[in-house]
Amino acid sequence: MINVQNLRRSFGSITAVDGVSFSVEKGQVLGFLGPNGAGKSTAMKMLACFLKPDSGTASICGHDIIKDPVRVRKCLGYLSENAPAYGEMTVGSFLDFICDARGIRGKAREKATDKIVPMCSIDSVYHQPIETLSKGYKRRVGLAQALIHDPEVLILDEPTDGLDPNQKYEVRQLINKMASSKCIIISTHILEEVEAICTRAVIIAKGKILVDSTPKELKSEYNASLDEIFRKITTTRIAGAKKAIVASAGV
Amino acid sequence: MNGFLAVFKRELKAYFATPVAYVFLVIFLFFAGYMTFKSGFYEARQADMRAFFTNLPILFVFMVPCTAMRLWAEERKNGTIELLLTLPITIPQAVLGKFLAAWAFMGIALVLTFPMPITVAILGSPDMGLIVTGYIGSFLMAGSFLAIGSFFSAVSKNQVIAFILAVVACAVLVYAGMPTTLNYLSTFLPMGLVNSVENMSFMTHFESIQKGVVEFKDVAYFVLLIVGWIGACGIILDERKAS
């Protein structure tokens, strides 16, 4: 359902995403791993049609992100890094705005909010302005916003960042529950999360995909914990690449 | 259409959800009244609203950029622009929705000056046509200032910078048409250039609408100004939304 082809984007002299290709099918949960500044968020922003790629393209649910961004956004639920929301609005009016923008009206809107509010456990703060909420609640409001139209494809940028262990557990449960019927990409630094929810792990550093595998295979291949594997891959392969560049410059 | 209406509704509500609207309205109405009486609303002994309308451009130069500065700068600073533009909303829909909401808000502010025409109507028998065209001119002018303000709001993430740039741009367009400026310019510029400066200014077109003649060229001036700045705002936003 997601098909990424050779996506590339640079900011000035920094290449944030450097020729990334992969595809994700329905029922898969792809964990996007990588050190800070690896290009995870940039790649996700391009898939959500917020940033335009310099070259390459991707299609989501059969719609091209460059030619048909509005269609893509319609079938996509996107939660960006800091779960931005309009602070002065109450949770209820914020969700109303999202429904307005997504064209969910009348009965369908009632049904959608009735389902999503308990699902993200934000019933108790429904009438509170978003700026007064704690980080955990804010993120869950962001999650509710991304899920309200029951999208086929979900892109979540660090959905559990800043949550306490209980909330993390709840969000993971939520993702697990939806996993079979949707196509999900999440980015995270937390490796236990990958083990808990992802069916696939993609490790990315310096804008390039280093590993595309499953958490299980990785573990059996390296015979170590994911933490160690992550460190090994992201540090040695980058160092290796640097060596190669130096060597080729020497010739 | 969904996207446009959603943005429009949210924006207009947002003014009233925060103290912004109330502070703005109180200050605006106070100064609109103060300047009118200061320049001899009663003393003139005429049943018209000249004293009100002639002072409006100066007040607008400062007040309208206040409402416009937050339009995009705030979205970009808070990161909500990423939410807005990953919903199925296109940039033209978002730009127009926000601009028209702000314009509607300015319309509300103008409507709330209704005690003035009522006073005039009670004390004398004014030419209602003049008052109506005066309001049309003021509303068009507010729209043009807002278009300029929203452009600068898209240029800078910083609201203060957006405000100052918009005030300067609006002030240049207003003051270019003042008689003192034109007299000064005519000392060293050829007549043709002075005339074109005069025609580019707000004042010329605002005054002629205010005189009761709604001419095509004056309306076209404001409409072109709005379309141009709003279009530029959309282009700048597309370039800079993610930076």
Interface residues (C-beta under 8 A of the other chain):
Chain A: K45 A48 C49 F50 L51 V70 R71 R73 K74 L76 Y78 S80 N82 P84 A85 Y86 G87 E88 M89 S93 F97 I98 D100 A101 R102 G103 Q145
Chain B: N2 G3 L5 A6 V7 K9 R10 K13 A14 A17 T18 N78 G79 T80 E82 L83 L85 T86 L87 P88 I89 T90 K241 A242
